[in-house]
C-alpha cells in the first residue's frame, strides 16, 4: 500500500511539474464531451463560466515574468484588469477551440513570477471550479492534494488562504494534512483546499466547530 506522506515527499523531490501536467491532462479529458450548455454553466469562480475559467488557466500557463509585467504595466497595475485582458486573449471563438488551446499548454512550464506550487494550486482549484459546477468528480492523488494544501495554508499570494484560516485547526480525514490551532474544521483534503481558497460550497463537505466561521470568511477577498 502506498504511503501518502512518502508519495508527497517524492513529488517534492521530483518537482511539481509532473503533477501539474497530470492535472491539466485529466481536466482536458473530463471536458472532452461537454455540450454547449455545459460550457456556458456558471463556475464556482465568481462571474466566470466554465468556458472562461478554462481560458483563464491557459492564460496562466502562457505568461512568463516579462510578458506578465508588460501586462501589469499596460493595465496600470490593475491586476484584475490584467486577468480579464489575458482571459479574453485566450478565449477561443468556440469552446472546442479553447479546449484545443488548453491541450497544447498541458506540457508547458511557462509561468508568471509565482512558485510552481502556485500553478499546481491554480490547476486544482480552477479545475474544481469547473468540475463542481458540472457535477464531475475527480479522485486526486493524496500526495498531490496534500502538497497543495500545505502550500495554501502558508500563503496569501494570488488568493487569500493563510489569512482565511487564521485561528482555526484544519485536519484532513483522508491524508496527513493538518495545520493551525483553534476550532476544528475537518474533511477531505480537497474540500479543505477549496474552502481555504474561498469556495463556500465546499464547507458543506466539512465538519467541526470552526466550519461556520470558515464559511463566513469565504466571501473575503
N, C-alpha and C positions, 0 to 999 in steps of 0.2 A: 504494500500500500504506500502511495506517495506521501511524503511528509510535506505539508504545505509551507512550513517555515523554511525547509531546505529548498523547496521549489522557488520561493520568493528570493532566497539568497542567490540561487543560480541565475535568476533573471537579472538581479542587480549586477552580478559579476559579468554577465554577457552583454550588459546594456539593455535598454528598454526598447530599442528599435524593432527587434523581432516581435515583441508583444504588440507594438503599435501597428505593424504591418498585418499581424494576425487579426487584430480587432477591426481594422479597416476592411480587410477581405471578408470577414464574417458579416459586417454590416452591408457591404455590397451584395453579398449573396442573399441576405434577408430581404433586400429591396428589389430583387430582380423582377418579380411578377406583380408589382403594385398596379392598381387601377388608377385612372386619373383622379378619381375621388379621394383615394388614399393619399396620393401625393399632395393634395390640397388640404389635408387634415391639419388642424392646428396642433403644433407640437407642444411639449412642455416648456420649451424655450419661449418666453413671453413675446408674443407678436409675430412669431415666425411659423410658417407652415413646415411640414415635413420636407418638402422640396427645398425651401430656403435654408433650413438647417444643414442639409447636405451641401449646399453651395458654400455655406459658412465654413464647413470642415475642409472643403477644397481650398478655400482662401488661406486658411491657416497653414496648410501644407505647401503653399505656393509662394510664401513670403520669406525672404531671407532678411537679416538685420538691416541691410541697406535699403531694400525696397519697402520694408516696414517703416523705417524712419522717414523715407521720402513721402510716404502716405500720411504719416503723422504731421509732417511739416505742411503738406498740401492742405490738410484739413485743419490747420492751425491748432494743433494739439487737442482737437476734439476727438477723443478716442472712439466714442460711439459713432461719430460720423465716418471715421476711418473704417470701422467694422462694416457699416452699411454700404460704403463705397466698394469695399473689396468683395462683399457678398454679391452685389449687383454685377461685378465684373465676371464672377464665376457662375452665375445663374444661366443655365442653358436655355435655349428657346423652348425646349421641351424637357420634361423630367428625364426622358431617355437620354438626351444629350448630357444633362447634368450627371446622371449616373455613370455614363461612359467617361466623363472627365474625372469623376471620383475614382473609378477603377484605375485610371492612369496614374493617380497620385498614391496608390497603395504602397509602392516601394519607396516613396520619396522620404528623404531625410532633411529636406529643406524646412526651416522653421524660423519664426521671429526670434528676437533675443529673449528666449524663455528656456528653462530646463527641458530636457527631453521628457521628463516625467510629467510636465505640464501638458505636453502634446498627447501623452497617453491618457491623462485625465480628461482632456477635451474630447478625445475619441470615444471614451467610455461614456462620459456624461451626456454628450450630444447624441451619441448612439442610443442611449436610453431615452432621451427626449423624444426621439423618433419612435423607438420600439414601444414604449409605454402607450403612446398615443394611438398606435396601431394594434395593440394587443399582442405584440410579438415578445416572446421571452427568450433570453439567451442565458445559458449556464456558463458563466465566466470561470476561467481557471482561478482557483482561490489565491494562488500566489500573485496573480496579476491584480486582482481587486484589493488584496492586502497591501501591496506596494502603492497602489493608487490612494487608498485611504490614508496610509502613513504620510504620503506627500501632502494631501489636503489638510490633515489635522495640524500641520505646522506652517501653512501658507495662506496668505490673503492676496496672493499675486493672481491677477486676472479676475478671479472670483473670490468674494468673501467666504471663507470657510473656517479658518482658525478663530476669527472673532465671533462667528456664529455659534460655535460650540463651547465658548468660554463658560466655565463654571458647571459643565456637565461631564458625566462619565459615560463614554461610549464603549460598548462591549459587543463584539461580533459573536453570534452564536453558531457560525459556520466556519470559523477560522480563528487565527491568533490575534487579530487586531483588537487593541484596546487603548484608550487614551483618556486623559483628564481625570478630574475628581468632581464629585457633586451628585445631583440626582441622576439616576441611571437612565440610559437610552440603549436598548439592545435590539438586535435583529440581524438580518443578513448583512454582510459587509457591503454589498451593493446598495442596499437601502440606506445604510449609514452614509455612504458617499453621496448619494443623491440628495439626502436631507441636509447634509452639511454644506452642499453647494446650492441650497435654496429651493429644492423641489418639494413643496409641502405635501404633494400627493403621496410621497414615499413614507411620510410619517404614519400613514395608515398601516404600514407594514412593520412598524416598530412598537416596542413595549417598554414600560418603565415610567417612573415618576417624572422624568425630565422630558418626555415626548411633547407635551403641550407647550412647554417653554420653547423647545426647538422649533415646533410648528409656528409659533408666534414670531420667530425670528426669520422665517423663510421668506418673508416679504422684504427683508432688509437688502440693501444693495451690496 
